[in-house]
Amino acid sequence: MSRARTAALVVAVLLIALNLRPAVVAVSPLLSQIRTDLGIGGAVGGLLTTLPVLCFGLLAPFAGRFARRIGLETTLFVALLVLGAGILVRLVPALGAVLAGSVLAGIAIAIGNTLMPVVVKRDFPHRTGVMTGAYSTMISGGGALAAAVMVPVEHATGLGWRPSLALWAVLVALALVLWLPWVVRARRRAAAAPPAAPAAPVRGLWGSALAWQVTLFMGLQSLQFYALTAWAPTIFVDGGRSATAAGLLLSLAGVSSLVTSAITPVLAARARRQHHLVVLLLALWVVGYLGLLLAPGALAPLWMVLIGLGQGVGISLGLTLITLRSPDAAHTSELSGMAQGVGYVLAAAGPLALGAIHDATGGWTVPIATLLVLLVPLAVAGAGAARNRHVSGTGHPTADPAPDGSNGAFLPPGDRTAPLAHDDGPAPAPAPSGSNGAFLPPGDRTAPLPHDGVRPTLRGTVRTAGGAPLPGATVTLVDDHGHQLGAMRTDEAGDYEVPVPPTPCMLVCAAPEHSPVARRAAPGRVDVVLEPRPAPVVGT
């Protein structure tokens, strides 16, 4: 990919990221006015910011499935269309329309939240920290912009809160325009390439302790962000400040978060472990919350700056951990869906719970103290997620087919039962060297496989000479007699993974308009670069 195209892709990705918060955050500075206009209480008012976050959680696990079915670029484009519709439907003068708009915005942002780490892992594999920092900064920047300008815009235009919220549709339209060329390019490439074999699903991730630690860290830091974002302006208004001043205080947190959003992913990607960043996050929030409780007057701007710096560390570290703890793009997609699915369902309880606690106690001391207490499980989850490990499936995978001529099935380590229907199979045969498995004869058998390990595989990424992933490339295993032992096509990230047979063989990678490359196949990782095929010389 040329530098110009890479720059255009970066701009498009960052503009999408800029749209992933304003539709939700813009409601908070106007919440007092919205509650008065609609005649709703604190709990119902909390729904306006809780519903999108709940949608983040409920829809996130399905985002990867949508992307595999219709393409990553097309899925993000459709999400932007839904986001624009959700913003505009709030113009309808009814509580139901406002709630429906919140749901539509939540659905769209859920897809964007989940797929952005996948885009980074696929298109910027060697710039994960920098790109995660850039797009998480844009996410925080969109929230800060919405918090800062909503009340001034509403006052300056005199349009009221409904048209003021609808203005964010302009930003969505701009993102649609810049992303459309990538949708067209992806669909043309998919139409020209031969049909690729479906990627093997990642199994057992829900049984991984590390995956749950990343998920809980993501969810608890998001709960802190959305709970305070939803109610901070109301807290300051109840304390005697104007709506404009309250909105500016919230925007201080958003602007401050830009600094740590940009720096944290780079620091995290360079370190083997990220415990120092978890400690920094906790320190910033503890001091900020205690300040709001003990000295909420003139020092309130300082406390909001500290809280905002913590918010930047929290969201960017959460997103970076998803990519750092994933060995490949497939795992990134699944872990992102899990972390943001379960995590945002947990986060959705924040605004609703704080509103309910305020209604029950009549003040804001207990709600803020509750946020302080919730830092304890956040610290525990962060300590586990910060360790230098990769998630891996721990469930019961489906048995792989045995080599040609064997009436059995290959089983991974552990006690498994394989129903093999025919009655004329050979005697049990040993598994290939190094596989830690066994082949079973026909019939129902249980084989104890005590050693850890899996069937040896060869994996890697096929790229162009410019470093861009090459989806749809053919990866073939050929033995020394020229017989094909297996073949597959690379996925959208250019990744492949094939089981290595016990016999010597070659790995051959090929793609249209590129010269094929052959390598000796052996278990491990082999990344392949395909050079463009030289243009034919024509003359007389």
Secondary structure, DSSP 4 states (H G I P E B T S, - for coil): --HHHHHHHHHHHHHHHHTSSHHHHTTGGGHHHHHHHHT--HHHHHHHHHHHHHHHHHHHHHHHHHHHHH-HHHHHHHHHHHHHHHHHGGGSSSHHHHHHHHHHHHHHHHHHHHHHHHHHHHH-TT-HHHHHHHHHHHHHHHHHHHHHHHHHHHHHH---HHHHHHTTHHHHHHHHHHHHHHHHHHHHHHHHSPPPPPPPPP-SGGG-HHHHHHHHHHHHHHHHHHHHHHHHHHHHHHTT--HHHHHHHHHHHHHHHHHHHHHHHHHHHHSS--HHHHHHHHHHHHHHHHHHHH--STTHHHHHHHHHHHHHHHHHHHHHHHHHT-SSHHHHHHHHHHHHHHHHHHHHHHHHHHHHHHHHHSSSHHHHHHHHHTHHHHHHHHHHHTSS------S-PPPEEPPTT--SEE--SS-EEE----S------BPPTT---BB--SS-EEE---S-----EEEEEEEETTS-B-TT-EEEEEETTS-EEEEEE--TTSEEEEEPPSS-EEEEEE-TTB--EEEE--SEE--EEEPBPPPPP---
